Amino acid sequence: MLWIESMKNDRVKKWKKLLTRKGREKERLFLVEGHHLIEEALKEKIVKTIIIDEEKEVPKEWTVNEKEIVRVSKNVFKEISETETPQGVIAVCDMLKQQKLTYDQGKYLLIDRVQDPGNVGTMIRTADSAGFDAVILGKGCADLYNGKTIRATQGSLFHMPVYQHILEEIVNGLKINSVKVYGSALKGARDYRSVEKTDSFGLLVGNEGEGVQEQLLAMCDEKVSIPIFGQAESLNVAVAAGILMYGLSN
Amino acid sequence: MLWIESMKNDRVKKWKKLLTRKGREKERLFLVEGHHLIEEALKEKIVKTIIIDEEKEVPKEWTVNEKEIVRVSKNVFKEISETETPQGVIAVCDMLKQQKLTYDQGKYLLIDRVQDPGNVGTMIRTADSAGFDAVILGKGCADLYNGKTIRATQGSLFHMPVYQHILEEIVNGLKINSVKVYGSALKGARDYRSVEKTDSFGLLVGNEGEGVQEQLLAMCDEKVSIPIFGQAESLNVAVAAGILMYGLSN
């Protein structure tokens, strides 16, 4: 088992680069922190290296090769950890490979420029719960491999096909295949409660402040909204997406 | 207009104490940051002092007395600000006064030990949107006056009666007044989609990891759950609360 205590070690420098989107995309690697999430990553066979804090142990039930474990000093661990109360274990993982996206009958969540990684991660978790077939992140969304996104998915990113793609193409692809696409909007939209529930549709949700872009919304088969009965101006996007994912499904 | 540039100034020290729950509860004051939220606080007439960054101006349309404005140096402002990209204005406010809680027909959200202030704030925002009459925070919840809670409410804490109270008493009070109480649970519960929608009920949701406490759940008229169709183990509590608040209401 390798032991690293210097911040200047090349591997430490490389890991630190994985804390940025640019670094992750260059190396096609990302970091996963904490026991539960790493166990999910192990099932997916994407773990390349396990970084363990000097005072912690790799759980015996994990099937990992000794060669893949690196023990590091407290200070080195802190440099790479992104959580407030670290569990002392981080995995370096290969980015997830997705099958080619098909436009079969099914349920699809399309996310337009949602910037908060917690919101993106929470929506992936909800899409998994609601039995969705895929989540598609358009340009301008928080990074799927951001530590906060991953933690908010609570592991659902390992179960749920998540694509990064141009949303116009996805909307068109779904419509060509007769999968109806609903765009969430605050105004000029139909109350979601009056929409007939189905098992095949696309749902498009948008940016925290601005909602879905106009040109994308215009491409949708129908605009849907959640009625506001009180004085709030809008709902949090992850909550709204949850209400719509369950509310539009059978 | 007062000008403060020293961190050692007594007012600065007092404001810094308002960053902790203990300090807020002692002084019965809290801080509100950013234009939108302060405008809501001004409407409620709870603003005592406006702290403005040396490079910013108090908007002309705000009806505030010159005596109530304190201009501070960049460094002092940073000490009190809790946001990543500060708008340069913070208001010191009196805690909100609530009418005595009645147990009339209506919709009530009861929150048991939800620890993340973002979750608590988001649920208050959703309760406002969904036309709920009151939110009750039980013991062990994130503080209503935590900066993160306030920001997540997006101002709904100023529109929505929010009480801090022992939940057992609330559940009993509602039941005595024939307001049905639903407790959210993962197991042994009825699918919320089969519950008849009404305009009068209590909904009890619980801690991120553990859910609602057993003894509280046992007091409810019925346990309800949201079906999980995928591989996720559970939903985020704020998303679940949103689905149930809308899903159980007319």
Interface residues (C-beta under 8 A of the other chain):
Chain A: G118 T122 R125 T126 A127 D128 S129 A130 G131 F132 A152 Q154 G155 S156 H159 M160 I226 I228 F229 G230 Q231 A232 E233 S234 L235 N236 A238 V239 A240 G242 I243 Y246 G247
Chain B: G118 T122 R125 T126 A127 D128 S129 A130 G131 F132 A152 Q154 G155 S156 H159 M160 I226 I228 F229 G230 Q231 A232 E233 S234 L235 N236 A238 V239 A240 G242 I243 Y246 G247
